[in-house]
Amino acid sequence: MADAKSILAPWAHAWREEHVTKELQTLINLANWDLYYGPTLPGDSDETADYPGFTTACKRIADALDDLPSSLYVDDQSSDCYSESEPEPEECPTCEGTGTPESNGQVDDDGEDLECPDCCGRGQFEPGEYWRFDRRDLKVAIVGKELAGYV
C-alpha cells in the first residue's frame, strides 16, 4: 500500500507546474536555505541579491499559496483521481436507487421483492477507500515540512 507522501506527490507536482512561478520557486528555495543554514545565502547571484529576508519571504509564499484547496480527496485505488469535495455514494443504475430490481414479479419465499443483484439491495454504491489531505498536508507537499510551519 502506498504512503501519503507518494499518493500526494503527483498532485503536488502538477499544482506546482500550474501555480508556482520561477520567482516563487526561487523564493521557496531561498527560504528553505535560510531556515536550515541561516541568512547566509548560497553563492553570489542575482537570485540571492533580491532575497527579502525570511519573514517577508514566508509572507509572500503564504500569499501565493492562498489558492490551495482546503481539503483534497484522493482515490486509494487510482491515485490520479483528485476531488476537493468528499466522495459520496453513487446511485445504483440497475435499480435506480430503490434496492430492488425493476418490477419483474420476482419475490423471495416471504413474498418480499428480491434484492437488486448489483447493489445487494442497498440502492447505492459506497465510494471506495480514499485519502483526505487538509491544507497543511498540501502546503507540506508544495514547500516542504519545515517551511510549511512558517507559511
Secondary structure, 3 states (H helix, E strand, C coil): CCCHHHHHHHHHHHHHHHHCCHHHHHHHHHHHHHHHHCCCCCCCCHHHHCCCCHHHHHHHHHHHHHHCCCEEEEECCCCCCEECCCCCCEECCCCCCCCCCCCCCCECCCCCECCCCCCCCCCEECCCCEEEEEHHHHHHHHHCHHHHCCC
